[in-house]
Structures are given as C-alpha cells and as structure tokens.
Amino acid sequence: MREIIKLESTAGTGFFYTTTKNKKKHTAKFEINKFDPKAKKYVKFVEKKVSK
C-alpha cells in the first residue's frame, strides 16, 4: 500500500526527488527541507503526484 510521490523544489529550479509513502498512515501533503543542487541551498520540497 505504498504510493510513489515526487518531492518538487519550491525554488522553481525544476529539481525533484522521488520517494514512497504509506497511503493509509500519512494522508496529509508531505513537506520537507532538502538540498537543491541547482539552487545550491536547502529549500522546501512539497509532494506532487507522479504522473503515470
């Protein structure tokens, strides 16, 4: 029951990470601070659904 999600940078660089999350346990949108190598700093990444 894991869903593949895309964590997209809010810096507007187009950089993203992909990961999975448990659909049953975590229903809210996922947000985390991670390093964006294009912006060369830590920025907030927000969850977007992966298009199949």
C-alpha positions as CSV (number, residue, x, y, z in Angstrom):
1,M,0.0,0.0,0.0
2,R,2.8,2.4,-0.8
3,E,2.4,5.3,-3.2
4,I,5.2,6.8,-5.3
5,I,5.4,10.5,-4.9
6,K,7.5,13.3,-6.3
7,L,9.1,15.9,-4.0
8,E,9.4,19.1,-6.1
9,S,11.5,22.1,-5.2
10,T,9.7,25.3,-4.3
11,A,12.8,27.3,-5.5
12,G,11.5,27.0,-9.1
13,T,14.5,25.1,-10.4
14,G,12.6,22.1,-11.6
15,F,14.6,19.7,-9.4
16,F,12.8,16.9,-7.7
17,Y,13.3,13.7,-5.6
18,T,11.1,10.6,-5.8
19,T,10.2,8.5,-2.8
20,T,7.3,6.4,-1.5
21,K,4.9,6.9,1.4
22,N,2.3,4.8,3.1
23,K,-1.2,5.9,1.8
24,K,-3.1,4.6,4.9
25,K,-0.9,6.1,7.6
26,H,0.0,9.5,6.0
27,T,-2.9,11.3,4.3
28,A,-1.6,14.9,4.5
29,K,0.7,16.5,1.9
30,F,4.3,15.8,2.6
31,E,6.8,18.8,3.0
32,I,10.4,18.6,3.9
33,N,13.6,20.7,3.7
34,K,16.2,19.1,1.4
35,F,19.2,20.3,-0.6
36,D,18.5,21.6,-4.1
37,P,21.8,21.3,-6.0
38,K,20.6,23.7,-8.8
39,A,19.8,26.4,-6.2
40,K,22.9,25.4,-4.1
41,K,20.9,25.7,-0.8
42,Y,18.3,23.9,1.3
43,V,14.8,24.7,0.3
44,K,11.3,23.3,1.0
45,F,10.2,20.4,-1.2
46,V,6.5,19.6,-1.5
47,E,4.7,16.5,-2.6
48,K,3.4,16.2,-6.1
49,K,1.8,13.1,-7.5
50,V,3.8,11.1,-10.1
51,S,2.1,11.0,-13.4
52,K,2.0,7.5,-14.9
